[in-house]
Amino acid sequence: MQDLYQRSITNIVDCRLISAEALKDMEPLIDGLGAIQVEATGIVDYKDVCQHMASEFVDRGGHVELGNPVLNIDENDKQISVSTRKGIRYVDKMVCCAGLQADRLVKLHGISPHFQIVPFRGEYYRLSRRFEGAIKHLIYPIPDPAMPFLGIHLTRMVDGTLTVGPNAVLGFKREGYGLINISLKDSVCMLSKPGFWRLIRQYIKPGMGELKNAWFKHAYLQQVRRYLPGISPEDLIPFPAGIRAQAVLSDGTLVHDFLFKETGRGLHVCNAPSPAATSAIPIGEYLCDHVSRNN
């Protein structure tokens, strides 16, 4: 925690260390040896934010086209042509933020990726109503610095409900948000890469722990009870899962930072680690500035 606090100070984050007693005064239901209180924090509905940003983009003359897969990307010294099922789009510049399909779009552009996207399914629960109003802050455990995941944490949503999660379970379907989450295409693609097997060898122990948390609610519950001891199995109500697009290098290294692939007219965002959603606006400004400078 001290190391994380020093990093926060270095990066000019408005925060302070508090004792176990101060933590208990702030959050009576939470146990901890101490905490880092971050003053500048909050929560939004990202779906609502995304819809409003898309609407504003259209109002300013932009065009949003859904359900039209990209088939190929060609580039010359004058333009980029993006071939889709509904025709070809010609653009001067392209910024590609493809998330779970990032490595495939890079390959379609004729670039050797040197990485693969491995999907990690993050499973959440909603806490029962008895906790609403009783927990007033976002509660995070101290993360493992060797892993690019935040750990199972408590989030107070915009509507006042509380969620707990996510874990980080290896996924076998990139868009696996439903109950049946296996894709033969995605599985073969993932298992055929040497980087995947090197990753598994490095992280077999934490990986098995995450599988245990996914398969057995009691194991998941034990992770939450480390800082919320009063929770019971009946308090965990199923909630929609998320999928993390994690870039893995060919040597099995988990990419902890941003990863970009660039051409004369194109920029691919290949890895965007948490808190990329929180930082979406400054990240977008950075990408636009970068593309403009290289115009």
C-alpha positions in Angstrom: 0.0 0.0 0.0 2.9 2.4 0.8 4.4 1.7 -2.7 1.0 2.4 -4.3 0.7 5.6 -2.3 4.1 6.8 -3.4 3.2 6.2 -7.0 0.0 8.2 -6.5 2.0 11.1 -5.0 4.5 10.9 -7.9 1.6 11.2 -10.4 0.0 14.1 -8.5 -3.1 12.2 -7.4 -5.1 13.9 -4.7 -5.0 11.2 -2.0 -4.0 10.5 1.6 -3.2 7.5 3.8 -5.7 6.7 6.5 -5.5 4.3 9.5 -7.6 1.3 10.2 -9.6 3.3 12.7 -10.2 6.1 10.2 -11.3 3.6 7.6 -13.7 2.0 10.1 -15.2 5.4 10.9 -15.8 6.1 7.2 -17.0 2.6 6.3 -18.1 0.6 9.4 -18.7 -2.6 7.4 -15.3 -2.6 5.8 -12.2 -4.3 7.4 -8.7 -3.2 6.6 -5.2 -2.5 8.0 -5.5 0.9 6.5 -6.4 2.6 3.2 -5.6 5.2 0.6 -8.4 7.7 0.3 -8.7 9.2 -3.2 -10.6 12.4 -3.2 -11.0 12.9 -6.9 -13.1 9.8 -7.9 -16.6 9.0 -9.0 -18.7 6.7 -11.1 -20.7 7.1 -14.3 -23.0 4.9 -16.5 -20.6 4.1 -19.4 -23.3 2.9 -21.7 -25.1 6.2 -21.3 -21.8 8.2 -21.8 -21.1 6.2 -25.0 -24.6 6.8 -26.4 -24.4 10.5 -25.8 -20.9 10.8 -27.3 -22.1 8.9 -30.4 -25.1 11.2 -30.6 -22.9 14.3 -30.4 -20.6 12.9 -33.0 -23.5 12.5 -35.4 -24.7 16.0 -34.6 -21.3 17.3 -35.7 -21.5 15.6 -39.0 -20.0 12.2 -38.2 -21.5 8.8 -39.3 -21.9 5.8 -37.0 -22.3 2.5 -38.9 -23.0 -0.7 -36.9 -23.2 -4.4 -37.9 -20.8 -4.0 -40.8 -17.7 -6.2 -40.4 -14.3 -5.0 -41.8 -13.0 -7.5 -44.4 -9.7 -5.8 -45.4 -7.6 -2.7 -45.0 -5.4 -1.3 -47.7 -3.1 1.7 -47.5 -1.1 3.7 -50.1 0.6 7.1 -49.9 -2.7 8.9 -50.6 -5.4 7.2 -48.6 -6.7 4.1 -46.7 -9.4 1.9 -48.1 -11.5 -0.1 -45.6 -13.4 -3.0 -47.3 -16.6 -4.0 -45.5 -19.6 -6.2 -46.3 -21.5 -3.1 -47.4 -18.8 -1.6 -49.6 -15.5 0.2 -49.4 -14.8 3.3 -47.3 -12.0 5.7 -48.3 -10.3 7.8 -45.6 -7.3 10.1 -45.2 -6.5 8.9 -41.7 -7.7 6.0 -39.6 -7.7 5.4 -35.8 -8.6 1.8 -35.0 -9.8 1.0 -31.5 -11.0 -2.5 -32.0 -10.7 -3.9 -28.5 -11.3 -7.7 -28.6 -10.6 -7.7 -32.3 -7.5 -5.5 -32.2 -5.0 -8.2 -33.4 -7.3 -9.2 -36.2 -7.7 -5.6 -37.5 -3.9 -5.2 -37.3 -3.5 -8.3 -39.4 -6.1 -7.2 -41.9 -4.0 -4.0 -42.3 -1.1 -6.1 -43.4 0.9 -5.5 -40.2 2.5 -8.4 -38.3 0.9 -8.1 -34.9 3.6 -9.8 -32.6 0.8 -10.0 -30.0 -2.5 -11.7 -29.6 -5.7 -10.7 -27.8 -6.6 -13.1 -25.0 -10.1 -12.6 -23.6 -10.6 -12.6 -19.8 -14.1 -12.8 -18.6 -14.9 -10.7 -15.6 -17.8 -11.9 -13.6 -19.8 -9.6 -11.3 -22.5 -9.9 -8.7 -24.9 -7.3 -7.4 -25.1 -7.1 -3.6 -28.5 -7.5 -1.9 -30.5 -4.4 -1.1 -29.5 -4.4 2.6 -26.1 -3.0 1.7 -27.4 -0.1 -0.3 -26.7 3.1 1.6 -24.5 1.3 4.0 -21.4 1.5 1.8 -20.7 5.0 0.5 -17.3 4.7 -1.3 -15.7 2.7 -4.0 -13.7 0.0 -2.2 -10.7 -1.6 -3.9 -8.2 -4.2 -2.5 -4.5 -3.5 -3.0 -3.8 -5.0 -6.5 -1.1 -7.5 -7.3 1.6 -5.4 -9.2 2.5 -8.5 -11.2 -1.0 -8.7 -12.7 -2.8 -6.1 -14.9 -6.1 -6.7 -13.0 -7.6 -4.6 -10.2 -9.0 -7.5 -8.2 -12.5 -8.0 -6.9 -13.8 -4.6 -5.7 -17.0 -2.9 -4.6 -18.6 -0.3 -6.8 -21.5 1.9 -5.9 -23.4 2.5 -9.2 -25.1 5.7 -10.3 -28.5 4.3 -9.3 -27.3 3.4 -5.8 -26.9 -0.3 -6.3 -23.7 -2.0 -5.3 -21.8 -4.5 -7.4 -18.8 -6.7 -6.5 -16.3 -7.9 -9.0 -14.7 -8.7 -11.4 -12.7 -11.8 -11.3 -10.5 -12.6 -14.3 -11.2 -15.9 -15.9 -9.7 -17.1 -19.2 -12.4 -16.8 -21.9 -12.9 -19.1 -24.9 -15.0 -16.6 -26.8 -14.1 -13.0 -27.4 -17.6 -11.7 -27.3 -18.7 -14.2 -24.6 -21.2 -12.2 -22.7 -23.9 -14.9 -22.5 -24.4 -18.2 -20.7 -22.6 -20.3 -23.3 -19.2 -18.8 -23.9 -17.2 -21.0 -26.2 -16.3 -20.2 -29.8 -14.4 -22.8 -31.8 -12.8 -20.1 -34.0 -11.7 -18.0 -31.0 -10.4 -21.0 -29.1 -8.4 -22.4 -32.0 -6.9 -18.9 -32.6 -5.9 -18.6 -29.0 -4.6 -22.1 -28.4 -2.5 -22.1 -31.6 -0.3 -19.2 -30.5 2.9 -20.1 -28.6 2.5 -16.9 -26.5 -0.6 -18.3 -25.0 1.1 -21.4 -23.7 4.0 -19.4 -22.3 1.4 -17.2 -20.5 -0.2 -20.3 -19.0 3.1 -21.7 -17.7 3.9 -18.4 -16.0 0.5 -17.9 -14.4 -0.9 -21.4 -13.8 -1.4 -20.8 -10.0 -3.3 -17.5 -10.1 -5.2 -18.8 -13.1 -6.4 -21.9 -11.2 -7.4 -19.6 -8.4 -9.6 -17.5 -10.7 -11.2 -20.6 -12.1 -12.0 -21.7 -8.6 -13.6 -18.3 -7.9 -15.7 -18.7 -11.1 -16.9 -22.2 -10.5 -17.6 -22.0 -6.7 -19.5 -19.1 -5.3 -18.1 -19.8 -1.9 -14.5 -19.2 -3.2 -15.6 -15.9 -4.7 -17.3 -15.0 -1.4 -14.1 -15.6 0.5 -12.3 -13.0 -1.7 -15.0 -10.4 -0.8 -15.0 -11.4 2.9 -11.4 -10.3 3.2 -12.7 -6.7 3.4 -16.5 -7.1 3.7 -16.8 -9.9 6.4 -20.5 -9.5 6.9 -21.5 -10.8 3.4 -23.3 -14.1 2.9 -23.9 -16.3 -0.2 -27.5 -15.0 -0.4 -26.1 -11.5 -0.8 -24.5 -12.3 -4.2 -27.0 -11.8 -7.0 -25.9 -12.6 -10.6 -25.0 -9.5 -12.7 -23.9 -9.1 -16.3 -20.2 -10.0 -17.1 -17.6 -8.0 -19.0 -14.8 -9.2 -21.3 -11.3 -7.7 -21.0 -9.2 -7.6 -24.2 -5.7 -8.4 -22.9 -2.8 -8.2 -25.2 -0.2 -10.9 -24.8 3.2 -10.8 -26.5 4.7 -13.8 -28.3 6.9 -14.5 -25.3 3.9 -14.8 -23.0 4.3 -11.4 -21.5 1.1 -9.6 -20.3 1.1 -6.1 -21.7 0.5 -3.8 -18.7 0.6 -0.5 -20.7 -0.8 1.0 -23.9 0.3 -0.8 -27.1 0.1 1.0 -30.5 0.8 -0.1 -34.0 1.3 2.7 -36.5 1.6 3.2 -40.3 1.8 6.3 -42.4 -1.9 6.9 -42.2 -3.2 4.5 -39.6 -3.0 4.1 -35.8 -4.1 0.9 -34.1 -4.8 0.9 -30.3 -3.8 -2.7 -29.5 -4.0 -2.6 -25.7 -5.8 -0.1 -23.4 -5.4 -1.2 -19.8 -7.6 -0.1 -16.9 -8.5 2.6 -16.2 -8.9 3.3 -20.0 -12.6 3.8 -19.7 -12.2 6.3 -16.9 -9.5 8.1 -18.9 -11.3 7.8 -22.3 -11.5 11.5 -22.9 -7.8 12.4 -22.4 -6.8 9.2 -24.2 -9.0 10.3 -27.1 -7.4 13.8 -27.1 -3.9 12.2 -27.1 -4.8 10.0 -30.1 -6.2 13.0 -32.0 -3.2 15.1 -31.2 -0.9 12.3 -32.3 -2.6 11.8 -35.6 -2.8 15.6 -36.3 0.9 16.0 -35.6 1.7 13.3 -38.1 -0.6 14.8 -40.8 
